[in-house]
Amino acid sequence: MDIINDMNEGDGEDEDPSKAEIDGCGIQPNLDRLDLADQDITTSELPRPCKRRLICKGKNRQRYAEHRQVQDFFGSLSQSPELLMEIAQFLSIPDLISLYAISKAFHETVNGHMSHIMISCAAFKAPEASRIFIFNFYESLCTPDPVGRFLAGTEDVRRVPSLRWLQMVTYRQKVVRDILACMAREGHRMPKTMPLSLMKMWLTMDIATSARRVQLMHNEEYWSDNDIYNIQLFMIKLEMRFNDPIDGPADDGLKKLMLGQRSLTPLWKLLKRTAYTSPLEIIQCAVRYSYEPRIEHEGLPIFGIAPEDIGKGHLEGWGLGKIHLYRMDELIPREACRRYLNLDKHMMNMMLWGYVDPVTKENIAVSEEEMYMSDDEDGKANMPETDTESEDASMMDVDGADWETDDDDMPNGSIEDDEADSGAVGASDFWKDCGQSPT
């Protein structure tokens, strides 16, 4: 009260008591901002309503539409490339290709990290195949880096794996799994390491010359002794599948015909009964692989096969060369002999393996995991229309190679003495009906 009385006894000027109290407390408000009674308040000084309403008005409507367009699901995820990469691993190949084609944000993210995303997806979907069929081996399935990164120490744009390589890897993983499942459904079980060995065999079949195939077989770090044993066991089981113990035909021609093809796709189709279901198809395949027509038949089609394709399939370059291309049933025994593996002493054990438990002496039932076959896993969209994995995915440019090869280029241990055996790929009755040897 003393303070108020002193203030009233001042110079006689009327002062607001509340203002005096505020000043005495040390608070200095901005009265100009508070005293707005006689002033017009502009719209800019009012509290702003919802931002979306203002954007929708007048000239900002187009801006709002563009703002809404970029806020799609994958556009938001593109702000976190690591998350988008993880999602890509769980997409099927057709869905991945479709999303890559229709989503700009996803497209740009994949292009920015093409090599990493393709390799990660391959390792997730096909762990074994991605280790065997390395993208560096398949030039036709690679693409220049979309970002334009250079090779180390050069000015050349590096090549990275493409979606075609990813499709090839997942396709081969599926084919190998289905081949073993078809064999298991017929009672022919295989060791757990067989898928990896079959993929190594498929990689060897991608090589277009006999010399390079032999060189790869000599690599003991790549082709281990266990792989040699597995492939020999697989070939024996395959002959048991193609021959009935009572009805026969007691011939290994069908096995040689399938192993002489450019890939394992024909064998896969044969075991799944989606192709080669009639004797005519088998005969046509045999004529295309290795058959020498008679003089009076030269220049004429045989069983619907064009004259230029007759008997060319067993040559290097899949018909472009002049030298016989070694099959796996020819390479494996020779490499086993070179390493002194004595596989001949294991033949009976290979025939009996997988049927009876050696400890309990009871029959071994085939498990559901061994019989699993992905019939409709990815649909037909994941299947190449014309066996792209074998026609385009070769490790050599067969069209640009020089196939005028001399005998000096043949690897050691030529099989000229075994030409008659290597050429007998059709059924025995077929060659007898032709009245000549396939050589």
PAGUGU-440404 format. One line per field, with one value per residue (C-alpha): x negated, y negated, z negated; residue number from 1. Coordinates in Angstrom, 2 decimals. Layout:
// residues N
X <- (X, ...)
Y <- (Y, ...)
Z <- (Z, ...)
k <- (NUM, ...)
***
This chain:
// residues 439
X <- (0.00, -2.86, -4.10, -0.68, -0.27, -3.69, -2.82, 0.49, -1.30, -3.64, -3.49, 0.30, 0.31, 2.88, 1.20, 2.74, 2.34, 2.04, -0.76, -2.58, -2.30, -3.61, -6.54, -7.30, -7.50, -9.97, -7.72, -7.87, -5.07, -4.83, -1.66, -1.71, -1.03, 1.68, 3.56, 5.27, 8.80, 8.83, 6.78, 7.79, 6.43, 5.09, 5.55, 1.81, 1.89, 4.71, 3.93, 3.55, 6.18, 5.39, 2.58, 4.41, 7.38, 5.16, 3.31, 6.59, 7.66, 7.23, 3.76, 2.33, 4.64, 2.17, -0.61, 1.53, 2.20, -1.53, -2.13, 0.38, -1.12, -4.60, -3.29, -2.68, -3.89, -7.08, -7.76, -7.87, -10.04, -12.49, -13.62, -15.07, -16.90, -17.96, -14.33, -13.43, -16.27, -14.97, -11.47, -12.85, -14.26, -10.79, -9.21, -8.82, -10.66, -7.54, -6.48, -9.98, -10.05, -6.56, -7.39, -10.65, -8.69, -5.82, -7.30, -9.65, -10.94, -11.63, -13.20, -15.61, -16.52, -17.29, -19.33, -21.34, -22.25, -21.80, -24.74, -24.03, -20.29, -20.66, -23.32, -21.35, -18.14, -20.01, -21.66, -18.25, -16.25, -18.94, -21.86, -23.65, -23.06, -24.24, -27.58, -28.06, -26.66, -28.56, -27.41, -30.97, -30.78, -27.72, -28.43, -25.13, -23.19, -24.96, -24.22, -26.24, -25.94, -22.91, -24.69, -27.79, -30.38, -33.77, -35.99, -38.85, -41.74, -39.91, -37.48, -35.20, -31.75, -31.54, -28.99, -26.63, -24.18, -20.78, -17.29, -17.89, -20.80, -18.64, -15.93, -18.47, -19.87, -16.48, -15.38, -18.37, -17.92, -14.34, -15.28, -17.92, -15.53, -12.81, -15.16, -16.11, -12.46, -11.45, -14.13, -13.09, -9.44, -10.57, -12.52, -16.01, -17.30, -20.40, -22.98, -22.39, -25.39, -24.00, -22.34, -25.67, -27.37, -24.64, -25.02, -28.75, -27.94, -25.55, -28.27, -30.62, -27.94, -27.86, -31.42, -31.43, -34.78, -36.16, -39.55, -38.03, -35.80, -38.77, -40.70, -37.83, -37.58, -41.29, -40.66, -40.51, -39.49, -36.35, -35.65, -36.31, -36.51, -33.09, -31.63, -33.12, -31.58, -28.19, -27.95, -28.89, -26.21, -23.69, -24.44, -23.97, -20.64, -19.62, -20.31, -18.28, -15.43, -15.57, -15.80, -13.39, -15.06, -12.75, -11.52, -14.74, -15.75, -19.16, -20.58, -22.29, -21.46, -18.81, -21.18, -23.87, -21.36, -20.20, -23.72, -24.79, -22.31, -23.23, -21.68, -19.75, -16.42, -15.72, -16.38, -14.09, -11.31, -11.79, -11.55, -8.51, -6.89, -6.32, -8.36, -9.87, -6.74, -6.66, -9.24, -9.23, -10.47, -13.30, -14.27, -14.26, -16.51, -18.86, -19.03, -19.78, -22.48, -24.49, -23.46, -25.20, -22.69, -23.21, -24.45, -21.00, -19.55, -22.05, -20.43, -17.05, -15.22, -15.02, -12.12, -11.41, -14.98, -16.54, -19.58, -21.93, -20.99, -21.39, -24.19, -25.52, -24.52, -27.53, -30.10, -31.89, -29.97, -26.79, -27.12, -29.45, -32.70, -34.18, -35.34, -33.23, -32.21, -32.87, -29.82, -29.81, -29.61, -32.91, -34.62, -33.84, -35.40, -38.55, -39.01, -38.39, -41.12, -43.49, -42.96, -43.10, -39.69, -38.91, -35.24, -34.83, -35.01, -32.09, -29.61, -27.63, -27.47, -26.20, -23.42, -22.34, -22.71, -19.58, -17.24, -18.15, -19.42, -22.89, -22.36, -18.75, -18.53, -15.10, -13.82, -14.31, -11.17, -11.53, -10.80, -8.43, -11.34, -13.06, -9.87, -9.04, -8.57, -7.64, -5.07, -3.36, -5.68, -6.26, -3.96, -4.90, -6.12, -9.36, -10.00, -12.07, -10.12, -12.97, -15.40, -17.13, -19.35, -21.01, -20.84, -22.01, -23.79, -26.97, -30.39, -31.79, -30.77, -30.07, -29.02, -32.26, -34.61, -37.00, -35.81, -38.37, -40.16, -43.01, -43.51, -46.45, -43.98, -42.35, -43.11, -45.16, -43.31, -41.40, -38.34, -38.67, -38.78, -35.46, -33.60, -31.32, -30.36, -29.92, -27.74, -25.27, -22.84, -19.56, -17.70, -19.47, -16.46, -16.46, -20.04, -19.36, -16.34, -18.51, -20.83, -24.02, -26.09, -25.66, -29.37)
Y <- (0.00, -2.41, -1.95, -2.77, -5.89, -7.18, -6.73, -8.62, -11.48, -12.03, -14.78, -14.58, -12.53, -9.72, -6.36, -3.00, -1.17, 2.17, 0.83, -0.44, 2.94, 4.68, 2.26, 2.82, 6.57, 6.15, 7.33, 5.27, 6.35, 5.13, 3.06, 2.10, 5.73, 6.09, 2.84, 3.78, 2.63, -0.26, 1.48, 3.75, 7.27, 8.61, 12.16, 12.86, 12.17, 14.57, 18.14, 20.26, 22.98, 26.48, 26.38, 28.78, 26.36, 23.44, 25.51, 26.60, 22.97, 21.16, 21.08, 23.67, 26.45, 27.72, 27.62, 29.70, 32.28, 32.65, 32.93, 35.77, 37.62, 37.99, 39.32, 42.89, 45.91, 46.62, 42.91, 42.67, 45.75, 44.31, 41.98, 45.09, 47.14, 49.77, 50.56, 50.69, 53.15, 55.45, 55.39, 56.24, 59.52, 60.81, 59.97, 62.65, 62.08, 61.07, 58.65, 57.21, 56.60, 55.04, 52.73, 51.75, 50.79, 48.81, 47.09, 44.22, 44.04, 47.79, 47.64, 44.88, 46.63, 49.90, 48.12, 46.35, 49.63, 52.15, 54.45, 54.64, 55.24, 57.95, 59.82, 59.53, 60.78, 63.67, 64.65, 64.63, 66.46, 68.82, 69.00, 71.89, 70.82, 67.27, 68.69, 70.86, 68.80, 65.58, 62.68, 62.00, 65.28, 64.21, 61.07, 61.20, 61.08, 57.95, 54.32, 51.09, 49.46, 47.13, 44.60, 44.69, 45.83, 46.64, 49.64, 49.05, 47.40, 47.15, 44.88, 47.74, 47.97, 51.15, 53.86, 54.99, 57.90, 57.27, 58.58, 61.22, 62.61, 62.69, 64.51, 67.02, 67.76, 68.33, 70.40, 72.73, 73.15, 74.21, 76.60, 78.39, 78.72, 80.10, 82.64, 84.04, 84.00, 86.00, 88.54, 88.72, 89.30, 92.36, 93.60, 92.45, 90.34, 88.17, 86.84, 83.41, 82.01, 83.06, 79.70, 77.87, 80.57, 80.43, 76.68, 77.10, 79.59, 77.08, 74.42, 76.83, 77.49, 73.73, 73.97, 74.39, 76.14, 79.46, 78.03, 75.46, 78.09, 80.33, 77.41, 76.66, 80.32, 80.28, 77.51, 79.54, 76.51, 76.10, 79.72, 81.54, 85.30, 85.26, 83.49, 86.11, 88.85, 87.11, 86.67, 90.30, 91.36, 89.10, 90.64, 94.14, 93.18, 91.60, 94.82, 96.71, 94.26, 94.70, 98.49, 101.01, 104.00, 106.39, 104.64, 102.84, 101.43, 101.87, 98.95, 95.73, 93.83, 91.61, 90.61, 89.64, 87.73, 85.63, 84.97, 83.91, 81.03, 77.43, 77.26, 79.32, 77.91, 80.83, 83.34, 81.35, 81.36, 85.07, 85.98, 83.74, 85.19, 81.76, 82.61, 85.64, 87.63, 89.46, 91.60, 89.08, 86.27, 88.47, 89.50, 85.90, 84.90, 87.81, 86.90, 83.31, 84.34, 86.98, 88.65, 89.02, 89.43, 91.80, 90.51, 90.70, 88.70, 85.84, 82.43, 83.76, 83.24, 86.26, 86.59, 82.90, 81.78, 79.33, 80.72, 78.10, 79.16, 82.91, 84.36, 80.97, 80.94, 82.91, 80.55, 77.71, 74.49, 76.57, 77.19, 74.42, 76.36, 79.52, 81.37, 83.49, 81.66, 83.77, 84.70, 85.02, 88.81, 88.64, 86.03, 87.51, 90.99, 89.54, 87.00, 89.71, 91.83, 88.88, 88.39, 92.15, 92.10, 95.75, 95.06, 98.50, 99.98, 97.83, 98.57, 101.14, 98.86, 96.05, 98.27, 99.30, 95.89, 94.25, 97.24, 99.10, 97.71, 99.25, 99.37, 100.49, 102.37, 100.83, 99.13, 95.37, 93.40, 90.37, 87.20, 84.44, 82.03, 84.26, 84.55, 80.82, 79.35, 75.72, 76.34, 72.96, 71.05, 68.08, 68.98, 69.11, 65.53, 66.74, 69.23, 68.17, 68.63, 70.21, 71.53, 68.17, 69.51, 71.92, 70.08, 66.66, 67.47, 69.02, 68.07, 67.75, 65.80, 68.81, 66.72, 64.77, 67.65, 69.26, 72.82, 73.82, 75.81, 78.17, 81.49, 79.96, 77.91, 81.02, 81.66, 84.61, 87.89, 87.46, 89.63, 90.35, 94.06, 93.70, 91.87, 94.85, 94.95, 91.19, 90.98, 93.72, 91.43, 92.67, 95.85, 98.97, 100.01, 96.64, 97.03, 100.61, 99.50, 96.95, 99.77, 98.01, 96.96, 93.40, 92.85)
Z <- (0.00, -0.74, 2.77, 4.22, 2.02, 2.99, 6.66, 6.23, 4.52, 7.45, 10.05, 10.20, 13.40, 13.50, 13.90, 14.20, 10.87, 12.63, 14.80, 11.73, 10.10, 13.23, 13.43, 9.80, 10.40, 13.24, 16.09, 19.28, 21.63, 25.19, 24.88, 28.56, 29.49, 26.87, 27.61, 30.91, 30.15, 32.62, 35.39, 38.25, 37.96, 41.29, 42.45, 42.23, 38.48, 37.77, 36.68, 39.84, 40.36, 41.60, 44.15, 46.46, 46.75, 47.72, 50.32, 51.86, 52.45, 55.74, 57.28, 54.86, 56.03, 58.65, 56.10, 53.75, 56.49, 57.15, 53.43, 53.23, 56.20, 54.74, 51.45, 52.66, 50.71, 52.64, 53.05, 49.28, 49.00, 51.52, 48.75, 47.08, 49.76, 47.24, 46.43, 50.12, 50.75, 48.04, 49.52, 52.97, 51.66, 50.77, 54.12, 56.76, 60.02, 61.99, 59.24, 59.05, 62.81, 62.77, 59.88, 61.54, 64.66, 63.10, 60.03, 60.78, 57.20, 57.09, 60.56, 59.54, 56.29, 58.06, 60.75, 58.08, 56.35, 59.20, 58.40, 54.67, 55.06, 57.73, 55.76, 52.51, 54.12, 55.75, 52.46, 50.74, 53.42, 54.76, 52.30, 54.00, 57.59, 56.90, 55.70, 58.80, 61.67, 60.98, 63.14, 64.38, 66.33, 68.30, 70.29, 72.16, 68.88, 67.60, 68.30, 68.04, 64.64, 64.87, 62.64, 64.85, 62.31, 63.82, 63.34, 60.95, 62.75, 66.10, 67.89, 68.91, 67.38, 65.36, 66.11, 63.37, 63.08, 64.60, 63.93, 66.62, 64.60, 61.47, 63.40, 64.74, 61.26, 59.65, 62.64, 62.40, 58.67, 59.31, 62.13, 60.07, 57.14, 59.39, 61.01, 57.61, 56.53, 59.63, 58.87, 55.21, 56.13, 58.06, 55.03, 56.10, 53.22, 53.47, 50.98, 49.48, 51.36, 54.72, 55.65, 55.50, 57.59, 60.23, 60.51, 61.04, 63.77, 65.35, 65.28, 67.04, 69.66, 70.37, 71.75, 75.51, 76.04, 74.86, 73.91, 71.55, 69.99, 69.29, 67.81, 65.44, 64.44, 63.54, 61.00, 57.80, 55.72, 57.81, 58.71, 55.44, 55.12, 53.48, 56.51, 58.83, 56.69, 56.59, 60.35, 60.94, 58.45, 60.18, 63.58, 62.19, 60.60, 63.90, 65.79, 63.20, 63.78, 67.56, 67.48, 66.05, 64.34, 66.24, 69.37, 70.19, 72.60, 70.91, 72.87, 71.76, 74.93, 73.33, 70.54, 73.05, 75.12, 72.17, 70.86, 74.34, 74.45, 73.90, 70.42, 67.88, 69.08, 71.49, 68.70, 66.39, 68.98, 69.61, 65.92, 65.41, 68.54, 70.08, 73.20, 74.95, 74.20, 77.55, 79.40, 82.26, 80.01, 78.70, 82.24, 83.44, 80.54, 81.32, 85.02, 84.15, 81.67, 83.54, 86.76, 90.11, 92.91, 95.79, 99.10, 100.70, 97.77, 97.82, 98.18, 97.13, 93.83, 91.56, 89.12, 89.59, 88.79, 91.26, 93.17, 91.70, 88.14, 88.53, 86.40, 85.27, 81.61, 80.34, 81.89, 80.13, 80.02, 80.09, 83.80, 84.94, 84.53, 86.00, 82.87, 80.54, 77.38, 74.30, 72.24, 68.48, 68.67, 70.58, 68.42, 65.00, 65.48, 67.05, 64.27, 61.66, 63.25, 63.32, 59.57, 58.82, 57.12, 58.02, 58.63, 60.19, 56.70, 55.54, 58.31, 56.32, 53.30, 55.53, 56.84, 53.34, 51.69, 50.31, 50.10, 46.90, 43.62, 43.07, 39.28, 38.82, 42.15, 42.72, 45.84, 45.94, 46.71, 48.95, 46.98, 48.05, 48.27, 50.84, 52.89, 52.75, 56.21, 56.84, 59.57, 59.36, 57.08, 59.36, 62.20, 65.85, 65.77, 64.22, 67.00, 70.00, 73.21, 75.17, 72.56, 72.28, 69.56, 71.98, 75.29, 74.12, 70.87, 72.22, 70.95, 74.47, 77.53, 79.70, 82.67, 82.75, 81.95, 84.42, 84.82, 87.44, 84.77, 85.47, 83.76, 81.88, 79.83, 78.42, 74.75, 73.64, 73.68, 76.92, 77.25, 80.94, 80.09, 78.26, 81.01, 81.59, 77.92, 77.61, 80.68, 79.72, 78.04, 79.47, 78.67, 79.94, 82.00, 83.76, 84.97, 86.04, 88.06, 89.82, 90.82, 89.75, 86.78, 85.54, 86.16)
k <- (1, 2, 3, 4, 5, 6, 7, 8, 9, 10, 11, 12, 13, 14, 15, 16, 17, 18, 19, 20, 21, 22, 23, 24, 25, 26, 27, 28, 29, 30, 31, 32, 33, 34, 35, 36, 37, 38, 39, 40, 41, 42, 43, 44, 45, 46, 47, 48, 49, 50, 51, 52, 53, 54, 55, 56, 57, 58, 59, 60, 61, 62, 63, 64, 65, 66, 67, 68, 69, 70, 71, 72, 73, 74, 75, 76, 77, 78, 79, 80, 81, 82, 83, 84, 85, 86, 87, 88, 89, 90, 91, 92, 93, 94, 95, 96, 97, 98, 99, 100, 101, 102, 103, 104, 105, 106, 107, 108, 109, 110, 111, 112, 113, 114, 115, 116, 117, 118, 119, 120, 121, 122, 123, 124, 125, 126, 127, 128, 129, 130, 131, 132, 133, 134, 135, 136, 137, 138, 139, 140, 141, 142, 143, 144, 145, 146, 147, 148, 149, 150, 151, 152, 153, 154, 155, 156, 157, 158, 159, 160, 161, 162, 163, 164, 165, 166, 167, 168, 169, 170, 171, 172, 173, 174, 175, 176, 177, 178, 179, 180, 181, 182, 183, 184, 185, 186, 187, 188, 189, 190, 191, 192, 193, 194, 195, 196, 197, 198, 199, 200, 201, 202, 203, 204, 205, 206, 207, 208, 209, 210, 211, 212, 213, 214, 215, 216, 217, 218, 219, 220, 221, 222, 223, 224, 225, 226, 227, 228, 229, 230, 231, 232, 233, 234, 235, 236, 237, 238, 239, 240, 241, 242, 243, 244, 245, 246, 247, 248, 249, 250, 251, 252, 253, 254, 255, 256, 257, 258, 259, 260, 261, 262, 263, 264, 265, 266, 267, 268, 269, 270, 271, 272, 273, 274, 275, 276, 277, 278, 279, 280, 281, 282, 283, 284, 285, 286, 287, 288, 289, 290, 291, 292, 293, 294, 295, 296, 297, 298, 299, 300, 301, 302, 303, 304, 305, 306, 307, 308, 309, 310, 311, 312, 313, 314, 315, 316, 317, 318, 319, 320, 321, 322, 323, 324, 325, 326, 327, 328, 329, 330, 331, 332, 333, 334, 335, 336, 337, 338, 339, 340, 341, 342, 343, 344, 345, 346, 347, 348, 349, 350, 351, 352, 353, 354, 355, 356, 357, 358, 359, 360, 361, 362, 363, 364, 365, 366, 367, 368, 369, 370, 371, 372, 373, 374, 375, 376, 377, 378, 379, 380, 381, 382, 383, 384, 385, 386, 387, 388, 389, 390, 391, 392, 393, 394, 395, 396, 397, 398, 399, 400, 401, 402, 403, 404, 405, 406, 407, 408, 409, 410, 411, 412, 413, 414, 415, 416, 417, 418, 419, 420, 421, 422, 423, 424, 425, 426, 427, 428, 429, 430, 431, 432, 433, 434, 435, 436, 437, 438, 439)
***
